């Protein structure tokens, strides 16, 4: 039996929230944390069509030699909202799941460097 992802979301936003992680990424790309990072949450949209099941093989991009993952907690948002307070945002969360964020670090560095 094959386990599928627990849901197929219309979009995925991945936030960069831990300063130590940002410091490590900045060092890897030969820089420092930009001051703007402390002023607003940083996030990016990732591909919701790239989700795979629990025991599926994770495809490694061609030419990647530094494949890495981050174990994350994902909040599942159940209804639309905008400019919410933290209290209001909690009311929009319908559940949580674990999420592995896979990254080709060497290919990222080439693209960002």
N, C-alpha and C positions, 0 to 999 in steps of 0.2 A: 504494500500500500504506500502511496506517495502522499506526504503531507504538503499541502499548499500553504502559501502565506495566509495569515489569519484574516487578512482583508486586502482589497485592491483599492487603495486610496486614489482620488483624482489628482492629488499633488502631495509632494513630500518636501518639507522644509527642514533643513538640518542646521541647527544653531551651533555656533562656536562660542561656548560659554565659560570654559575653564582657562584661566590665565596661564597656568603651567603648560597646558596643551598648546596655546597660542605661542608661548615663548619657544617651545620646541619646534613648532612649525616655522616660526620666523628664523630661528637658527638654521634650520634645514634649507631654507631658501636664501640664506646669507644676509638676513636683515634683522630688524627689531620690530617689536609690537608698535604699530602706528598709534599715535595718541587718540585717534578717532575711535579705536576699538573700545576704549573706556567710556565713551559717550553714548553709544547706541549698540544694541545687540547685533551681532553679525550673523547672517544666515545665508544660505544658498538654496536654490531649488534643485532637487535631484530627480532622477528619472523614476517615476512610479511604475513604469513598465519593466524595470530591471529587478523587481522583487523575485526572490526564489524561495522554495520551500526549505524546511528544516534540514533535510539530508541531501539536497541537490548539490551537485558540484558547482563550485564558484568559478566562472570563467576568468582566466588571467589574461589581461590584454597582451597582444603580441609585443615583444620587446621589453616587457616588464621584468625587472630583477629585484624589486623591492616592494613586494605585495604585502599589504598591512591591513589590519582591521581594528576597529574600535567597537567595543561592546557598549551599547547605548540603551537608554530607556526612552521609549517613544510614547508621547501622549497622543491619544486618538481624539480628534476634535469632531464632535457630532453635529454642530450647527454653526452657521456663519456668525461672525462678529467682527467688530472693527474698533480700534482705539479703546480697548477694554481695560478696566482696572484689574489688578490681580484677582480680586474677589469675583468679578464678573467672568474672568477667563476660566476660573475653576468650574463655573457652571456649564461651560461649553465642552469640558472634557468628559468623554463617555467611557474611557478606559485607558489602560496602559499595556504596553507589550515590550519585549526586548527587541533590539534591532542591531544587527551587525553592519557597520558602515565599512565597506571594503574600499581600499585606495591603492592606486599604483603610485607610490611616493616618488619614484625616480622619474616617471613620466610627468607627474605634476610639477616637479622641480624644473624640468626642461621647459614646460609651457609657461610657468610663472617667472622663471629666472631671467 
